[in-house]
Amino acid sequence: MLRVGLTGGIGSGKSSVVAMLREMGVPVIEADDLVRELSRAGEPVFDEIVKAFGREILSENGEIDRARLAGIVFESPGKLARLNGIVHPRVLERTERWVGERQREGARLVVIEAPLLVEAGLHRRLDRLVVVWCRPEQQIERLSAGRGMGREEVERRIAAQMPVEEKMRLADHVIDNSGSREETRRQVELLVKRLEAEAATAGAAQGKEQGDGREA
């Protein structure tokens, strides 16, 4: 199985790329979905986050208000690191379980999407790294329009992540999402063809090694 990491800067359009991958039949797991699941009331992670940041992060329904929590942790690298230290190990555990399930189902290719995939060091556990990129001004425009953030808050969020140029230097493949949706889709289609070919080659090589081992 070829395990592919997908990441990029906030507002770069990773969600659009994920949607395209799923339309093409590629199994994808998103770290943000896992964080939401793990952070629900009643989950151990919920209790740890509330203990670390106080009950003022809770909404009226008793769940964690993600926007309120983000406003706290993005003010300080130390607070953000504390939150990541609580969440990342559990996300990694759930991700590995999901990958194992897909492998037992016979999947040859899976994609793991995470905004902080490189920052958390998860890319070292994977076979390929794909980085989604767009122009910085587009990031600001998309976040301001889509999430209602002010420019100062957007810039603070971007600054809290590793510069995308550094991630691109580590990448095996880069998706330029600064153009039209059709242009992005063409890149994703080409990427899937390449990854599927690489997965098939890797699977054939593994099968040959296993066969050689039985003969020996």
trRosetta pair geometry for C-beta under 8 A, 3 or more apart (Angstrom, degrees):
i j d omega theta_ij theta_ji phi_ij phi_ji
1 99 7.5 149 121 -178 149 94
1 102 7.4 118 -142 107 148 99
1 103 5.0 -89 -34 -106 153 97
1 107 6.3 52 -125 98 116 79
1 108 6.0 -157 -116 -153 61 31
1 109 7.1 -177 -162 -72 71 25
1 110 6.5 13 176 4 118 102
1 199 7.1 -8 -153 -147 35 107
1 203 7.7 56 -58 -81 33 99
2 108 6.6 27 15 151 90 69
2 109 4.9 -9 61 -109 102 74
2 110 7.6 171 85 27 57 59
2 127 5.1 -110 -155 74 68 151
2 128 6.6 19 176 1 105 116
2 195 6.1 -177 111 -177 147 88
2 198 5.8 93 -104 105 155 98
2 199 3.8 -107 -1 -94 125 90
2 202 5.8 126 -70 38 95 148
3 99 6.2 14 -111 -138 123 135
3 110 5.8 -11 -115 65 64 96
3 112 6.8 15 -177 -6 91 114
3 125 7.6 -49 109 124 143 77
3 126 4.7 -123 114 -140 99 79
3 127 5.0 117 53 6 69 98
3 128 7.6 170 90 27 45 74
4 109 6.8 12 -4 -169 118 88
4 110 6.9 180 28 90 79 46
4 111 4.8 -31 78 -106 103 70
4 112 7.1 170 86 21 48 71
4 126 6.4 104 -126 176 13 124
4 127 6.6 -52 -74 65 56 89
4 128 4.5 -18 -116 69 83 104
4 129 7.5 173 -164 -83 66 21
4 130 6.1 29 172 -7 110 110
4 195 6.1 -20 -63 -139 150 139
5 111 7.7 135 -110 -160 12 64
5 112 5.4 -32 -108 70 62 95
5 113 7.9 134 -168 -93 54 31
5 114 7.1 -48 -157 32 97 98
5 117 4.9 152 -174 173 123 148
5 122 6.4 147 -111 111 137 100
5 123 5.0 -117 47 -107 165 75
5 126 4.4 148 -29 52 103 169
5 128 7.0 -167 27 94 69 53
5 129 4.9 -14 66 -113 107 69
5 130 6.8 -178 91 28 53 69
6 14 6.5 138 141 -151 105 105
6 17 6.8 -162 -172 109 137 128
6 18 7.0 153 105 -79 153 85
6 21 7.8 -111 -63 -32 162 159
6 28 7.6 -20 23 -139 142 111
6 111 5.3 27 -17 -178 122 110
6 112 6.8 172 21 81 78 41
6 113 4.3 -31 74 -99 108 77
6 114 7.7 122 72 19 61 54
6 117 7.5 132 71 -22 32 161
6 130 4.8 -15 -107 71 71 106
6 131 8.0 169 -156 -85 49 26
6 132 6.9 38 -178 -22 91 105
7 14 7.1 -23 -151 -106 25 139
7 113 7.1 155 -76 -155 52 58
7 114 5.9 -28 -91 75 101 61
7 115 6.4 118 -146 -139 90 20
7 116 7.6 -164 -137 5 130 6
7 117 4.1 -135 -65 31 134 121
7 118 5.9 -160 81 -15 165 93
7 123 7.6 -76 2 -71 137 115
7 129 7.3 -28 24 -165 104 94
7 130 7.6 143 25 83 57 59
7 131 5.9 -25 76 -111 75 68
7 132 7.3 -152 107 20 27 84
7 167 6.3 -113 99 -162 116 142
8 12 3.9 -113 140 73 123 152
8 13 7.4 -34 101 54 153 62
8 14 5.1 178 44 -67 115 105
8 115 7.7 -63 62 -127 52 61
8 131 5.3 127 -86 -171 78 64
8 132 3.4 -67 -48 61 156 79
8 133 6.0 -143 -140 -63 113 46
8 164 6.4 27 -160 -128 62 116
8 167 7.1 176 -107 109 39 152
8 175 7.8 -66 -72 59 141 99
8 177 7.8 47 -172 16 165 132
9 12 4.6 109 62 -44 74 120
9 133 7.3 61 14 -120 102 57
9 134 7.8 -119 59 41 111 77
9 139 5.9 -38 116 -108 124 143
9 158 6.3 27 -171 -134 118 88
9 161 6.0 152 -129 93 72 148
9 164 4.3 -62 -40 -66 113 122
9 167 7.9 -176 -48 29 74 144
10 115 6.3 34 -79 -147 77 130
10 139 6.7 88 90 -163 65 115
10 143 6.7 45 134 -83 101 133
10 157 5.3 -65 64 138 163 115
10 158 6.1 -130 49 -87 108 64
10 161 6.3 168 -13 -17 98 148
11 134 7.6 -98 122 56 77 125
11 138 7.4 173 140 119 107 70
11 139 3.9 110 94 -154 124 72
11 140 7.3 106 126 -44 165 21
11 142 4.5 148 -164 79 101 115
11 143 4.2 -67 -86 -47 135 100
11 146 7.6 164 -120 43 90 129
11 154 7.4 25 -32 -154 154 109
11 158 7.7 -48 29 -81 120 102
12 132 4.7 140 124 113 120 96
12 133 6.0 -53 -156 -119 129 18
12 134 4.9 170 -145 13 68 96
12 139 6.2 -15 -71 -96 61 100
12 164 7.1 134 -82 -109 143 146
12 177 5.9 107 163 56 75 132
13 16 4.6 -32 -177 31 91 119
13 17 6.3 93 127 -21 85 94
13 132 5.8 -133 74 162 80 132
13 134 6.0 86 1 -32 115 132
13 142 7.4 -103 -62 -136 79 169
13 177 3.9 -153 58 156 142 154
13 184 7.0 -92 139 -124 146 156
14 17 5.6 -59 -153 39 38 111
14 18 6.2 41 150 -23 70 104
14 113 6.0 142 168 -163 120 123
14 115 7.3 -156 20 -86 162 73
14 132 5.0 172 -85 41 70 149
15 18 5.5 -50 -146 34 34 115
15 19 6.5 38 153 -21 64 102
16 19 5.7 -52 -151 33 32 113
16 20 6.6 32 151 -17 63 104
16 177 7.0 133 68 -145 128 134
16 181 7.1 -116 -173 -126 137 94
16 184 6.6 27 123 126 125 156
17 20 5.6 -54 -151 36 34 112
17 21 6.4 38 151 -22 66 104
17 132 5.4 -141 -11 -92 152 138
17 175 5.8 101 -107 105 141 167
17 177 6.9 -91 -51 -81 111 133
17 184 6.9 -109 -84 171 82 118
17 188 5.9 -178 -144 -94 80 126
18 21 5.7 -53 -150 34 32 113
18 22 6.5 30 154 -17 65 105
18 28 5.3 163 -154 152 89 159
18 30 6.3 32 -142 -79 158 115
18 111 7.6 -169 -121 110 76 134
18 113 5.4 -34 -89 -47 122 163
19 22 5.9 -56 -150 37 30 110
19 23 6.5 35 151 -22 64 105
20 23 5.5 -52 -149 33 33 114
20 24 6.5 24 153 -12 65 108
20 184 7.3 -160 -34 126 160 99
20 185 5.7 -161 -129 -115 139 76
20 188 4.5 49 121 120 140 168
21 24 5.8 -66 -154 42 31 106
21 26 4.2 -65 175 61 91 126
21 28 5.3 94 100 -54 128 135
21 111 5.8 -36 170 27 158 158
21 188 6.5 -118 -65 -170 70 122
21 192 6.9 165 -125 -82 74 116
22 25 7.6 72 -175 -58 33 12
22 26 6.6 -93 -81 60 33 72
22 28 5.6 -87 -67 22 90 122
24 188 7.3 -170 -15 138 145 107
24 189 7.1 177 -96 -106 144 65
24 192 5.2 -75 138 -106 154 170
26 109 6.1 -56 -136 109 95 111
26 110 7.5 149 176 -125 82 31
26 111 5.7 44 145 -4 121 118
26 192 6.2 -127 -52 -123 132 113
27 102 5.1 171 109 -127 166 138
27 107 5.4 -36 10 -129 138 153
27 109 7.6 156 36 99 86 62
27 110 4.8 -36 83 -119 107 83
27 111 7.0 167 92 26 54 73
28 110 7.5 162 -88 -170 35 66
28 111 4.5 -19 -108 72 82 105
28 112 7.7 173 -156 -83 60 22
28 113 6.1 25 -176 -11 107 112
29 33 7.4 -122 -173 57 66 123
29 34 7.2 43 167 -42 105 115
29 95 6.1 163 103 -125 145 79
29 98 5.0 83 -77 124 155 159
29 99 7.9 -99 9 -57 142 72
29 110 7.4 14 1 175 98 110
29 111 7.5 176 25 92 60 58
29 112 5.6 -13 63 -116 95 67
29 113 7.1 -171 89 27 45 76
30 33 4.4 85 77 1 98 107
30 34 7.3 -173 96 -6 54 83
30 113 4.8 -20 -110 70 68 112
30 114 7.6 153 -163 -75 47 54
31 34 5.5 -57 -155 37 40 112
31 35 6.3 43 149 -23 71 103
31 91 5.4 40 -148 -167 93 137
31 95 7.4 -17 -95 -72 80 125
31 112 7.4 62 -50 174 91 85
31 113 6.5 -131 0 100 83 60
31 114 3.6 63 -19 -108 143 88
31 115 6.9 -124 65 13 129 70
31 116 7.6 -119 107 42 163 79
31 117 7.4 -167 -28 -70 146 84
32 35 5.5 -49 -146 33 36 114
32 36 6.5 39 154 -20 65 101
32 114 8.0 162 -28 -123 68 56
32 115 7.2 58 -55 -11 104 109
33 36 5.8 -51 -152 33 32 111
33 37 6.5 30 151 -17 64 107
34 37 5.6 -57 -148 39 33 112
34 38 6.0 26 157 -14 69 111
34 90 7.7 178 155 119 111 88
34 91 4.9 115 110 -127 137 83
34 94 5.1 162 -143 87 128 145
34 95 7.0 -55 -65 -57 165 82
35 38 5.9 -59 -140 43 28 106
35 39 5.8 18 162 -15 65 118
35 87 5.7 20 -121 -162 98 133
35 91 6.4 -11 -67 -84 76 121
36 39 6.1 -67 -140 42 23 105
36 40 7.2 46 156 -49 58 89
36 66 7.8 -34 -101 -72 86 138
37 40 6.4 -37 -166 -9 31 113
37 43 7.6 120 141 -76 56 159
37 94 7.9 143 81 -144 130 166
38 43 5.4 -180 -172 155 44 153
38 45 4.3 33 154 31 98 153
38 46 7.7 -171 143 -39 55 74
38 87 6.8 132 94 -139 140 82
38 90 5.2 125 -142 125 152 138
38 91 7.0 -106 -6 -70 155 71
38 94 7.2 -129 -63 -26 120 148
39 43 6.6 -102 -91 65 5 135
39 45 5.6 -76 -86 109 53 115
39 46 5.5 114 -168 -83 44 75
39 49 6.3 13 -134 3 97 156
39 64 5.2 -66 160 33 115 141
39 66 7.9 94 107 -85 155 94
39 87 7.6 -13 -66 -108 105 111
40 43 5.2 86 63 -7 71 119
40 46 6.1 -68 89 -64 27 132
40 63 6.6 -35 -138 -130 60 106
41 46 5.4 160 -105 -175 31 163
41 62 5.4 25 -76 129 154 102
41 63 5.6 -104 -26 -96 104 65
41 64 8.0 170 -57 -18 74 76
42 46 6.6 51 38 36 34 150
43 46 4.6 105 62 -6 80 104
43 47 7.6 -153 94 -3 48 82
44 47 5.8 -56 -156 34 39 110
44 48 6.4 35 151 -18 70 106
44 90 8.0 -180 79 -96 105 143
45 48 5.6 -56 -148 38 36 111
45 49 6.2 35 156 -20 69 106
45 86 6.3 124 -148 153 84 101
45 87 6.4 74 -155 -103 130 66
45 90 5.6 -92 -73 17 128 169
46 49 6.0 -59 -149 36 27 108
46 50 6.3 21 157 -14 64 110
46 64 6.6 -149 -133 -31 85 116
47 50 5.9 -58 -146 40 29 108
47 51 6.2 31 155 -21 65 109
48 51 5.7 -55 -146 37 29 113
48 52 6.3 25 156 -17 64 110
48 86 4.9 174 123 -147 128 125
49 52 5.8 -60 -148 39 30 109
49 53 6.1 -20 170 21 68 112
49 57 7.3 -98 143 88 101 151
49 64 6.3 0 108 -98 141 145
49 69 7.3 -5 175 -129 124 141
49 83 6.9 45 -123 -129 96 85
49 86 5.9 154 -74 121 74 159
49 87 7.8 40 -76 -61 114 96
50 53 6.8 -78 -129 56 22 78
50 54 7.1 -72 -171 106 58 9
50 55 6.1 36 -163 -87 104 60
50 57 6.9 -149 -110 57 64 113
50 58 7.0 26 -114 -55 112 108
50 64 7.4 -130 -67 -86 87 101
52 82 5.8 174 -173 148 137 122
52 83 7.2 169 107 -84 148 63
52 86 6.5 -120 -14 -51 154 146
53 56 7.8 -106 139 58 82 83
53 57 5.1 37 113 -26 120 141
53 69 6.4 75 121 -129 165 89
53 72 6.0 114 -155 109 124 157
53 73 7.6 -55 -102 -61 140 93
53 79 7.5 83 -100 -161 105 110
53 83 7.5 22 -48 -83 131 101
54 57 6.3 119 79 -7 69 92
55 58 5.3 -30 -172 7 67 120
56 68 7.4 -139 134 163 75 133
57 64 5.7 -2 132 -145 105 81
57 65 5.9 -153 173 45 58 85
57 68 5.2 170 -141 108 61 113
57 69 4.7 58 -155 -78 125 85
57 72 6.8 -72 -91 2 111 145
58 62 5.9 -14 -174 -145 124 31
58 63 6.8 145 -150 76 78 22
58 64 6.3 -63 -102 -98 58 41
58 65 6.4 112 -175 -9 12 91
59 62 7.2 -48 71 19 69 19
59 63 5.5 -8 39 64 109 75
59 64 7.4 55 -4 129 89 10
59 65 4.2 122 -57 -68 90 98
59 68 7.6 169 -68 6 76 135
64 68 8.0 -145 176 61 66 103
64 69 5.8 13 175 -37 108 138
65 68 3.8 45 98 16 117 117
65 69 6.4 159 85 -15 61 84
66 69 5.7 -55 -144 39 32 110
66 70 6.1 35 156 -22 66 106
67 70 5.7 -52 -145 36 30 113
67 71 6.5 36 153 -24 62 104
68 71 5.7 -51 -153 30 31 115
68 72 7.0 28 150 -17 61 103
69 72 5.8 -58 -158 34 36 109
69 73 6.3 15 158 -8 72 110
69 83 7.4 122 168 -116 112 144
70 73 6.2 -62 -136 44 31 98
70 74 5.7 19 171 -12 69 116
70 157 7.9 8 176 -101 117 111
71 74 6.7 -56 -130 40 18 102
71 75 7.2 30 158 -33 52 105
72 75 6.2 -63 -171 16 30 114
72 79 6.2 -115 138 158 84 151
73 76 7.0 -90 -161 55 37 76
73 79 4.5 -148 -127 122 60 103
73 80 4.5 111 166 -84 98 64
73 82 7.7 -139 -125 57 105 90
73 83 4.9 -21 -117 -9 148 144
74 80 6.4 66 -88 -75 42 119
74 153 7.8 74 107 -160 145 78
74 156 5.5 100 153 133 114 111
74 157 5.8 -30 -141 -90 147 66
74 160 5.5 -90 -137 -50 86 156
75 79 6.7 23 63 39 81 142
75 156 7.8 -1 -91 179 43 142
76 79 4.1 80 73 7 108 104
76 80 6.7 -176 91 -8 57 83
77 80 5.6 -57 -146 40 34 112
77 81 6.1 36 155 -21 68 106
77 160 7.1 -178 -97 -134 74 85
78 81 5.7 -53 -147 36 30 111
78 82 6.5 33 152 -23 63 104
79 82 5.5 -50 -150 32 34 115
79 83 6.6 34 152 -17 65 102
80 83 5.8 -53 -151 36 33 110
80 84 6.3 31 152 -16 66 108
80 160 6.1 -177 -99 -165 170 125
81 84 5.7 -55 -144 40 32 111
81 85 6.2 39 154 -26 64 105
82 85 5.7 -53 -150 31 29 115
82 86 6.9 27 151 -17 61 102
83 86 5.8 -58 -158 33 35 109
83 87 6.1 10 157 -4 71 115
84 87 6.0 -67 -135 48 32 99
84 88 5.1 31 175 -28 74 117
84 116 6.8 -96 -123 127 127 165
84 119 7.8 -73 -146 122 156 119
84 120 7.0 -148 -175 -92 119 99
85 88 6.7 -31 -107 28 18 108
85 89 7.8 18 -178 -12 46 103
86 89 8.0 -93 169 29 19 96
86 90 7.8 -11 148 3 57 117
87 90 6.2 -78 -163 44 39 105
87 91 5.9 34 153 -22 79 113
88 91 5.6 -57 -141 38 32 112
88 92 6.2 34 161 -21 67 106
88 116 7.7 -83 -96 98 114 127
88 120 5.1 -174 -140 -133 133 127
89 92 5.7 -55 -150 35 30 113
89 93 6.5 33 153 -21 64 105
90 93 5.6 -51 -149 33 34 114
90 94 6.4 30 155 -14 66 105
91 94 6.0 -57 -148 40 31 107
91 95 6.1 33 153 -23 65 109
91 114 7.5 110 152 -115 139 131
92 95 5.6 -55 -144 36 29 114
92 96 6.4 29 158 -19 64 105
92 120 7.7 -162 -64 155 113 134
92 122 6.6 -155 -104 -103 101 111
93 96 6.1 -56 -150 35 27 108
93 97 6.6 28 152 -18 62 106
94 97 5.6 -55 -151 35 34 114
94 98 6.4 35 151 -20 67 105
95 98 5.6 -54 -149 35 32 111
95 99 6.3 33 153 -19 66 104
95 112 5.8 56 -157 -132 126 130
95 122 7.8 14 85 -148 165 136
96 99 5.7 -49 -145 35 33 112
96 100 6.4 37 153 -20 63 104
97 100 5.7 -56 -154 35 31 113
97 101 6.6 32 150 -20 64 105
98 101 5.6 -54 -152 34 33 113
98 102 6.5 30 153 -16 67 104
99 102 5.8 -55 -149 37 33 109
99 103 6.3 35 152 -22 65 106
99 110 5.9 175 -122 82 79 160
99 112 7.5 -31 -70 -64 112 119
100 103 5.6 -54 -147 34 31 113
100 104 6.5 30 155 -18 65 104
101 104 5.9 -55 -151 35 31 109
101 105 6.6 28 151 -17 63 108
102 105 5.5 -59 -152 39 34 113
102 107 4.1 -28 165 26 95 142
102 110 5.0 97 105 -81 159 136
103 106 7.7 75 179 -52 31 13
103 107 6.3 -78 -83 52 34 88
103 110 8.0 -73 -56 -19 74 135
107 110 5.6 67 130 -58 139 96
108 196 7.2 73 97 -141 123 68
108 199 4.2 112 148 151 102 130
108 200 6.7 29 174 -70 151 58
108 203 5.9 -51 -136 -49 111 142
109 195 5.5 101 -139 138 140 109
109 196 6.0 -79 -28 -93 152 61
109 199 4.5 -92 -66 -65 96 159
111 130 7.7 -29 -138 31 112 132
112 117 7.1 134 114 -117 99 128
112 122 7.2 -111 117 146 139 134
112 126 6.7 -135 39 -95 124 137
113 117 7.7 -100 -173 -53 29 132
114 117 3.8 123 74 -66 104 88
114 120 7.1 -51 136 27 143 134
114 122 6.4 42 53 51 152 152
115 161 7.0 -87 161 -111 99 133
116 119 4.2 -58 -166 51 87 119
116 120 5.1 85 126 -24 95 101
116 161 7.0 -131 -95 -124 79 94
117 120 6.3 -65 -148 41 20 103
117 122 4.9 -85 -160 61 70 116
117 123 5.6 88 142 -53 97 89
117 129 7.7 168 119 -134 131 101
118 121 7.6 41 -180 -72 34 26
118 122 7.7 -86 -69 46 21 76
118 123 5.2 6 -100 -12 64 134
118 129 7.5 68 -80 -150 99 139
118 162 5.8 -87 93 46 121 151
118 166 7.7 160 138 112 153 98
118 167 5.2 -151 -12 -112 161 96
118 170 6.4 128 -123 65 129 155
119 161 7.0 -109 -46 -148 138 68
119 162 5.4 -173 -73 -20 94 115
121 124 5.5 -22 177 12 78 117
121 125 7.9 76 133 -14 74 95
122 125 5.7 -56 -168 32 54 111
122 126 6.8 43 142 -20 76 111
123 126 5.6 -65 -151 37 42 112
123 129 4.8 24 -148 -92 120 126
123 170 6.6 63 133 145 159 134
126 129 6.6 113 87 -70 124 74
127 202 7.6 -3 -156 -98 153 166
128 172 4.6 -82 -154 43 86 151
128 173 6.9 23 172 5 117 104
128 195 6.8 -137 50 -117 164 103
128 198 7.4 83 -55 105 140 157
129 167 7.9 -136 157 -177 128 82
129 170 5.8 -20 88 125 158 92
129 171 5.0 -121 107 -122 99 54
129 172 5.4 124 50 5 64 88
129 173 7.7 180 94 34 48 69
130 171 6.4 67 -131 -153 21 108
130 172 6.9 -51 -71 61 58 85
130 173 4.6 -18 -111 73 84 101
130 174 7.4 169 -161 -88 62 25
130 175 6.4 38 174 -15 105 104
130 191 6.7 65 -121 -161 139 141
131 164 6.9 142 176 -167 126 88
131 167 4.8 145 -116 131 139 106
131 168 5.1 -138 84 -90 155 61
131 170 7.7 104 -44 69 132 82
131 171 4.1 -93 2 -82 111 141
131 173 7.6 172 25 91 63 53
131 174 5.2 -20 68 -114 91 75
131 175 7.3 -165 94 26 42 73
132 174 7.9 151 -94 -164 22 59
132 175 4.7 -22 -110 68 69 110
132 177 5.4 21 -175 -12 96 131
133 164 5.7 135 -115 160 93 136
133 168 6.3 25 -68 -82 139 123
133 174 5.9 -2 4 -172 123 105
133 175 6.9 159 22 79 72 55
133 176 5.8 -31 73 -110 98 53
133 177 6.5 156 72 24 39 83
133 178 7.2 -31 117 -33 75 100
134 138 4.4 -85 143 83 120 137
134 139 6.2 153 80 -54 104 78
134 142 7.8 61 84 -10 154 141
134 176 7.4 111 -92 -172 55 55
134 177 4.7 -63 -64 82 103 84
134 178 4.3 146 -142 -78 74 74
135 138 4.6 93 63 1 82 107
135 139 7.4 -142 97 -9 45 82
135 178 5.0 78 -14 -123 88 129
136 139 5.5 -48 -155 26 39 116
136 140 6.8 34 152 -16 67 102
136 158 7.4 82 -145 -163 94 158
137 140 5.7 -52 -153 36 37 112
137 141 6.3 38 150 -19 67 106
138 141 5.5 -54 -144 39 35 112
138 142 6.0 32 159 -19 69 108
138 178 5.9 -175 -6 -127 161 80
139 142 6.1 -60 -146 38 25 107
139 143 6.2 15 161 -10 63 112
139 154 7.3 154 130 174 88 116
139 158 6.3 93 131 -93 144 129
140 143 6.2 -61 -144 42 26 104
140 144 6.0 25 159 -19 64 113
140 151 6.1 28 -164 -129 119 82
140 154 5.1 114 -128 126 71 149
140 155 7.2 12 -103 -63 112 77
140 158 7.8 -48 -72 -34 80 144
141 144 5.9 -60 -145 38 25 110
141 145 6.1 12 162 -8 64 113
142 145 6.1 -63 -143 44 25 102
142 146 5.5 1 169 0 66 122
143 146 6.2 -59 -119 51 24 96
143 147 5.3 -29 -166 34 64 115
143 149 5.1 -26 146 43 98 125
143 154 4.6 139 93 -120 137 116
143 157 7.3 -170 -157 62 160 143
144 147 7.5 -41 -84 55 8 74
144 148 7.4 34 -173 -128 41 13
144 149 5.7 -95 -98 68 49 71
144 150 7.2 46 -119 -126 94 16
144 151 6.6 -2 -86 -73 127 64
144 154 6.1 -52 -58 -49 82 147
149 153 4.5 -125 -171 87 104 120
149 154 4.8 128 113 -59 128 86
149 157 7.4 -30 -168 -3 164 137
150 153 4.9 90 58 10 79 103
150 154 7.0 -143 96 -7 38 90
151 154 5.6 -56 -147 37 33 114
151 155 6.2 30 158 -18 67 107
152 155 5.9 -56 -148 38 28 109
152 156 6.4 31 152 -21 63 106
153 156 5.6 -54 -150 34 33 114
153 157 6.5 34 152 -20 66 103
154 157 5.8 -56 -153 34 32 110
154 158 6.4 29 152 -17 66 106
155 158 5.6 -51 -144 37 34 111
155 159 6.1 35 155 -21 66 108
156 159 5.7 -55 -145 37 29 112
156 160 6.6 35 153 -28 62 104
157 160 5.8 -54 -154 26 31 114
157 161 7.4 20 153 -13 61 103
158 161 6.3 -66 -163 34 36 104
161 164 7.8 32 116 -57 118 72
162 166 5.3 -93 163 70 106 129
162 167 6.0 117 103 -49 116 98
163 166 4.9 93 72 0 86 102
163 167 7.5 -161 100 -2 48 85
164 167 5.3 -53 -152 39 46 113
164 168 6.1 50 149 -26 72 102
165 168 5.6 -51 -147 33 32 114
165 169 6.8 37 152 -23 61 100
166 169 5.8 -50 -155 27 34 113
166 170 7.1 25 150 -11 62 105
167 170 5.8 -63 -158 39 37 108
167 171 6.4 52 145 -45 69 103
168 171 5.2 -40 -146 10 38 124
168 174 5.6 34 -138 -100 96 130
171 174 5.3 95 109 -67 152 81
173 191 5.6 114 166 -126 154 108
173 194 7.3 148 -90 85 141 144
175 184 6.6 60 175 -148 109 84
175 187 5.2 136 -135 125 82 134
175 188 6.6 33 -122 -72 133 75
175 191 6.8 -39 -78 -48 105 150
176 179 6.7 49 121 1 99 100
176 183 7.7 -50 92 136 94 115
176 184 7.7 -136 88 -99 54 74
176 187 6.7 177 40 -80 72 165
177 184 5.1 41 -118 -105 74 125
179 183 3.8 -20 101 66 131 153
179 184 6.7 179 70 -42 86 77
180 183 4.7 102 56 3 76 101
180 184 7.2 -139 99 -2 44 85
181 184 5.6 -54 -151 37 35 111
181 185 6.2 39 151 -23 67 105
182 185 5.6 -50 -146 34 32 113
182 186 6.6 36 154 -22 63 101
183 186 5.9 -50 -153 30 32 112
183 187 6.8 30 150 -16 62 105
184 187 5.7 -59 -156 37 36 111
184 188 6.3 33 150 -19 70 106
185 188 5.6 -55 -146 37 34 111
185 189 6.2 38 155 -22 67 104
186 189 5.8 -50 -147 34 30 113
186 190 6.5 29 154 -15 63 106
187 190 5.8 -57 -151 39 31 110
187 191 6.2 35 150 -23 65 107
188 191 5.4 -51 -146 35 33 116
188 192 6.4 35 155 -21 66 102
189 192 5.9 -52 -150 32 29 110
189 193 6.7 30 152 -18 62 104
190 193 5.8 -54 -152 34 33 113
190 194 6.5 31 152 -17 65 107
191 194 5.8 -60 -152 38 31 110
191 195 6.1 24 156 -15 68 109
192 195 5.8 -56 -141 41 30 108
192 196 6.0 32 159 -20 66 108
193 196 5.9 -56 -145 37 26 110
193 197 6.4 26 155 -18 62 108
194 197 5.8 -58 -152 36 29 111
194 198 6.3 26 153 -16 65 107
195 198 5.5 -54 -145 39 34 111
195 199 6.1 37 153 -22 66 105
196 199 5.5 -51 -145 35 31 113
196 200 6.4 34 154 -20 64 103
197 200 5.8 -52 -149 34 31 111
197 201 6.4 31 153 -18 63 106
198 201 5.7 -53 -147 37 32 112
198 202 6.2 32 154 -18 66 107
199 202 5.7 -55 -145 39 30 110
199 203 6.2 31 155 -20 64 108
200 203 5.7 -55 -146 37 29 111
200 204 6.3 30 155 -20 64 106
201 204 5.8 -55 -148 35 29 110
201 205 6.4 29 154 -18 64 106
202 205 5.7 -55 -148 36 31 111
202 206 6.3 31 154 -19 65 106
203 206 5.7 -54 -146 36 31 110
203 207 6.3 33 154 -20 65 106
204 207 5.7 -54 -148 36 31 112
204 208 6.4 32 153 -20 64 104
205 208 5.7 -53 -150 34 32 111
205 209 6.5 33 152 -19 64 104
206 209 5.7 -53 -150 34 34 112
206 210 6.4 32 153 -18 65 105
207 210 5.7 -55 -149 37 32 110
207 211 6.2 33 152 -20 65 108
208 211 5.5 -56 -147 37 32 113
208 212 6.2 34 154 -20 66 105
209 212 5.7 -52 -146 36 30 111
209 213 6.4 34 152 -23 63 105
210 213 5.6 -54 -152 33 32 115
210 214 6.7 32 151 -20 64 101
211 214 5.8 -51 -152 31 34 109
211 215 6.6 31 152 -17 65 105
212 215 5.7 -55 -148 36 34 111
212 216 6.4 34 154 -21 66 104
213 216 5.8 -53 -149 33 32 110
